[in-house]
């Protein structure tokens, strides 16, 4: 079988502090885009909320957050240079940011941009973690449910750069439905950004489990859906609040083929083989042959846990 090579870069971002400007963040993204292109990447993956600090950790009004951290257009004045550079380099990219729509809705959003700097795909985060009420006793807040609406676009897959690319954001990676829906649309590569705090504010959890569960989610979903995953962190200590790194490229075998080694700006790269998942798609995870959706109805019928379905016999 002929291998189908695809240059994939994941661009991890170190901390972006409250007082850092959009322009300074974009300059860092552009520097990593140049490195990714120089290493032969067709696509570079940037993190979730890549233009600002992770502002949902702070209690403020929705109006203040909107004025300080949301993008009313994409590209905008601060981000246009990133699009211009991508076009000049002939490289596609994935970017996460806080979106304010013309109608005033707020979403945690990511986009896919092709090598001509055209936005070809948009995703709005569906699995919003955290809370909407103020928790004054917590070491920090996690207010995505306050600042963002639940995404209204579903999980899409877009033909681009000669393959089929899906996208999601952060907490979505922990939910198996995310990847299965995209795999059923023939996704060969799923890309995502994340900002994951090192500490769990809801219960005492050993910090090492944060990284373990992050990688476990990527590896299990890559294997069970026979696809590649590229995941980009924004990480390190933002104004004293620490987030995990662990940016990674994961193969359809479930193996990690590249992983970041720092909590700073860092580009990782792999010339991935897009045919690597074919044997899994044709055999173990041949959906058309082996799936039995007539027995999966409960997944759609229930949101929370209910009583066992009692059957006679």
C-alpha distance (Angstrom), angle and dihedral (degrees) to the residues before:
residue distance angle dihedral
X1 . . .
X2 3.80 . .
X3 3.78 113.4 .
X4 3.80 117.6 -125.8
X5 3.79 108.0 -147.6
X6 3.81 121.2 -155.4
X7 3.79 122.6 179.8
X8 3.81 107.8 -131.4
X9 3.81 123.6 -177.2
X10 3.80 127.0 -174.6
X11 3.81 114.3 -159.0
X12 3.79 112.3 -156.0
X13 3.79 117.8 -160.2
X14 3.76 125.5 -146.0
X15 3.81 119.6 -145.0
X16 3.79 123.0 -38.7
X17 3.79 108.5 -161.1
X18 3.79 128.9 -147.2
X19 3.80 93.0 -103.0
X20 3.81 96.3 45.5
X21 3.79 113.7 112.8
X22 3.80 127.9 -126.3
X23 3.79 87.8 -118.0
X24 3.80 92.7 57.4
X25 3.82 91.7 48.8
X26 3.80 91.7 49.1
X27 3.81 90.8 49.0
X28 3.81 88.8 56.9
X29 3.81 91.2 48.7
X30 3.79 90.3 50.4
X31 3.79 92.2 51.5
X32 3.80 90.9 53.1
X33 3.81 91.3 44.7
X34 3.79 89.1 57.0
X35 3.80 90.4 50.7
X36 3.82 91.6 47.7
X37 3.79 91.9 50.9
X38 3.79 90.6 47.0
X39 3.81 89.5 55.9
X40 3.79 91.9 52.8
X41 3.81 101.5 -98.2
X42 3.81 120.5 162.6
X43 3.80 90.6 -171.3
X44 3.81 132.7 25.8
X45 3.81 121.5 -161.8
X46 3.82 119.8 -146.5
X47 3.82 125.6 -169.4
X48 3.78 134.4 -94.1
X49 3.84 113.3 -83.2
X50 3.79 87.5 7.9
X51 3.81 96.5 168.3
X52 3.81 100.1 58.1
X53 3.76 144.3 23.3
X54 3.82 115.4 -78.4
X55 3.79 91.8 -87.1
X56 3.87 98.0 179.9
X57 3.80 86.7 80.7
X58 3.83 89.1 72.0
X59 3.80 127.8 73.9
X60 3.81 110.4 -127.8
X61 3.77 137.9 128.5
X62 3.78 120.1 -78.1
X63 3.80 88.2 -117.9
X64 3.80 93.0 56.2
X65 3.79 92.3 46.7
X66 3.79 91.0 49.1
X67 3.79 93.0 51.2
X68 3.80 94.3 47.5
X69 3.78 107.1 34.2
X70 3.82 113.5 19.7
X71 3.81 129.4 93.1
X72 3.83 115.3 -136.3
X73 3.81 91.2 -167.7
X74 3.78 138.9 17.4
X75 2.89 119.1 -116.1
X76 3.77 96.2 26.4
X77 3.79 132.0 171.0
X78 3.81 93.8 -77.1
X79 3.81 96.4 43.0
X80 3.82 100.4 40.9
X81 3.84 91.7 88.7
X82 3.83 89.6 59.5
X83 3.80 90.6 54.3
X84 3.80 91.4 45.8
X85 3.80 91.6 51.6
X86 3.81 92.5 47.9
X87 3.80 90.4 54.2
X88 3.79 92.9 47.8
X89 3.82 91.2 49.5
X90 3.81 94.7 41.4
X91 3.81 93.1 -127.6
X92 3.80 131.2 134.6
X93 3.79 124.7 -138.9
X94 3.80 146.2 -167.8
X95 3.81 118.1 -140.2
X96 3.80 133.3 -176.2
X97 3.82 122.1 -152.9
X98 3.82 144.2 145.8
X99 3.81 108.6 -89.1
X100 3.79 127.5 -154.7
X101 3.80 110.9 -169.3
X102 3.82 124.0 -144.3
X103 3.80 86.4 -106.5
X104 3.80 92.3 56.1
X105 3.81 99.8 -103.6
X106 3.79 118.8 141.7
X107 3.80 123.4 -143.9
X108 3.79 138.9 170.9
X109 3.79 95.1 -123.6
X110 3.78 142.7 -178.0
X111 3.78 130.8 -170.3
X112 3.78 137.7 -159.9
X113 3.80 115.0 -138.8
X114 3.80 122.7 -168.2
X115 3.81 129.3 -138.8
X116 3.81 90.6 -87.9
X117 3.82 90.5 56.0
X118 3.81 93.1 -108.2
X119 3.80 117.5 143.8
X120 3.80 102.5 -123.8
X121 3.81 100.9 168.5
X122 3.80 139.9 25.5
X123 3.79 129.3 -167.8
X124 3.81 128.5 -173.1
X125 3.80 115.9 -157.5
X126 3.79 113.9 -102.5
X127 3.81 106.2 -179.0
X128 3.80 100.5 60.7
X129 3.82 111.5 -174.1
X130 3.78 129.8 -157.8
X131 3.79 129.4 33.4
X132 3.80 143.0 -70.5
X133 3.82 100.7 -138.3
X134 3.80 125.3 82.2
X135 3.82 114.4 -98.1
X136 3.82 102.3 -166.1
X137 3.83 93.2 178.7
X138 3.81 94.0 54.7
X139 3.83 118.9 98.3
X140 3.82 87.8 -123.7
X141 3.79 137.8 -12.0
X142 3.80 130.8 -106.0
X143 3.79 101.0 -157.4
X144 3.78 105.5 164.4
X145 3.80 89.6 125.5
X146 3.81 88.5 56.7
X147 3.78 99.7 46.5
X148 3.83 102.0 33.8
X149 3.78 137.9 50.6
X150 3.80 120.4 -136.5
X151 3.80 109.3 -90.1
X152 3.78 116.5 -95.0
X153 3.82 102.2 -164.0
X154 3.81 101.8 73.2
X155 3.81 123.0 -140.4
X156 3.79 108.8 -46.9
X157 3.80 135.3 -170.8
X158 3.81 121.7 -153.5
X159 3.82 130.5 -161.3
X160 3.79 105.1 -127.5
X161 3.78 139.7 141.6
X162 3.80 90.6 12.7
X163 3.80 97.1 -56.7
X164 3.82 141.7 62.9
X165 3.81 114.9 -90.9
X166 3.80 127.8 -168.4
X167 3.78 127.3 -170.8
X168 3.79 139.8 -158.2
X169 3.81 138.6 157.2
X170 3.80 136.3 -112.8
X171 3.82 109.7 -70.5
X172 3.82 90.3 32.7
X173 3.81 87.8 74.4
X174 3.81 90.5 68.4
X175 3.83 93.7 60.5
X176 3.82 116.8 78.5
X177 3.81 92.2 -153.1
X178 3.82 88.9 67.3
X179 3.77 94.7 65.2
X180 3.80 97.6 33.8
X181 3.81 91.6 57.6
X182 3.80 90.3 51.8
X183 3.80 93.4 43.1
X184 3.81 88.8 54.3
X185 3.83 85.7 58.7
X186 3.83 89.9 55.8
X187 3.80 96.3 -103.8
X188 3.79 110.9 176.5
X189 3.81 95.4 -179.0
X190 3.82 131.0 27.8
X191 3.81 119.9 -166.8
X192 3.77 128.5 -167.7
X193 3.77 144.5 166.1
X194 3.79 127.7 -144.4
X195 3.82 144.9 -175.1
X196 3.82 106.3 -159.8
X197 3.81 120.0 179.5
X198 3.79 115.1 -133.4
X199 3.80 91.2 -135.3
X200 3.77 128.5 57.8
X201 3.82 109.5 -136.1
X202 3.81 93.8 -164.2
X203 3.80 100.4 60.0
X204 3.80 139.1 -4.9
X205 3.79 107.2 -84.9
X206 3.82 128.0 170.9
X207 3.82 105.0 -106.2
X208 3.80 92.8 -132.0
X209 3.80 89.1 66.4
X210 3.81 90.3 65.5
X211 3.81 91.1 66.0
X212 3.80 93.4 37.5
X213 3.80 93.5 54.2
X214 3.81 91.9 43.5
X215 3.80 92.6 55.7
X216 3.80 93.1 38.3
X217 3.81 90.2 56.5
X218 3.80 92.2 50.8
X219 3.79 95.3 45.1
X220 3.81 97.1 45.0
X221 3.79 93.9 47.1
X222 3.80 93.7 45.6
X223 3.81 91.0 52.8
X224 3.81 98.3 41.1
X225 3.81 91.3 50.1
X226 3.82 98.9 36.2
X227 3.79 94.6 -126.8
X228 3.78 142.3 118.3
X229 3.81 120.6 -106.5
X230 3.80 127.5 -159.0
X231 3.83 114.5 -169.3
X232 3.82 125.1 -174.7
X233 3.81 124.2 -163.9
X234 3.74 132.4 -155.0
X235 3.75 98.7 -151.6
X236 3.77 150.4 155.1
X237 3.78 128.3 65.1
X238 3.82 113.3 -32.4
X239 3.81 106.1 -168.3
X240 3.80 88.6 -30.5
X241 3.83 97.7 -43.4
X242 3.79 111.8 114.0
X243 3.81 127.5 -144.7
X244 3.80 129.7 -175.7
X245 3.79 124.1 -106.5
X246 3.78 119.1 -160.3
X247 3.81 98.4 133.6
X248 3.78 106.0 -178.2
X249 3.78 149.5 178.7
X250 3.81 111.1 -143.6
X251 3.81 127.0 -167.0
X252 3.82 128.4 -138.5
X253 3.80 86.0 -104.4
X254 3.80 88.4 66.0
X255 3.79 91.0 -111.9
X256 3.80 122.7 134.5
X257 3.79 107.0 -125.2
X258 3.82 97.1 177.8
X259 3.80 133.5 14.0
X260 3.79 134.5 175.1
X261 3.78 118.3 -106.5
X262 3.80 99.8 -160.7
X263 3.79 144.3 44.2
X264 3.80 92.1 -124.3
X265 3.80 137.1 80.3
X266 3.80 102.7 -53.0
X267 3.80 135.4 159.9
X268 3.78 119.7 -147.8
X269 3.80 121.4 -171.5
X270 3.77 141.9 -170.4
X271 3.80 133.1 175.7
X272 3.80 91.7 -134.9
X273 3.81 123.0 -158.8
X274 3.82 107.4 -129.5
X275 3.82 90.8 -162.6
X276 3.82 92.9 60.3
X277 3.80 92.2 94.4
X278 3.80 95.1 50.2
X279 3.81 96.2 93.8
X280 3.80 90.4 51.0
X281 3.81 91.8 48.0
X282 3.80 91.1 48.4
X283 3.79 97.4 45.4
X284 3.83 127.3 7.7
X285 3.83 95.0 26.5
X286 3.79 99.3 28.9
X287 3.80 93.6 146.9
X288 3.79 96.9 -169.8
X289 3.79 91.1 52.7
X290 3.79 103.2 37.8
X291 3.82 112.0 22.4
X292 3.82 117.5 102.2
X293 3.81 106.4 -164.9
X294 3.80 91.5 169.3
X295 3.80 86.0 75.3
X296 3.81 96.1 47.1
X297 3.79 98.6 67.9
X298 3.79 94.6 114.2
X299 3.81 89.3 68.5
X300 3.80 89.2 67.8
X301 3.79 98.0 33.6
X302 3.80 96.7 55.0
X303 3.77 132.3 47.6
X304 3.81 97.7 177.2
X305 3.78 131.4 31.0
X306 3.80 116.6 -75.0
X307 3.77 138.8 176.9
X308 3.81 121.4 -60.0
X309 3.78 115.2 -89.3
X310 3.81 102.0 -111.3
X311 3.79 113.1 -145.6
X312 3.76 128.0 -174.9
X313 3.76 122.0 -129.6
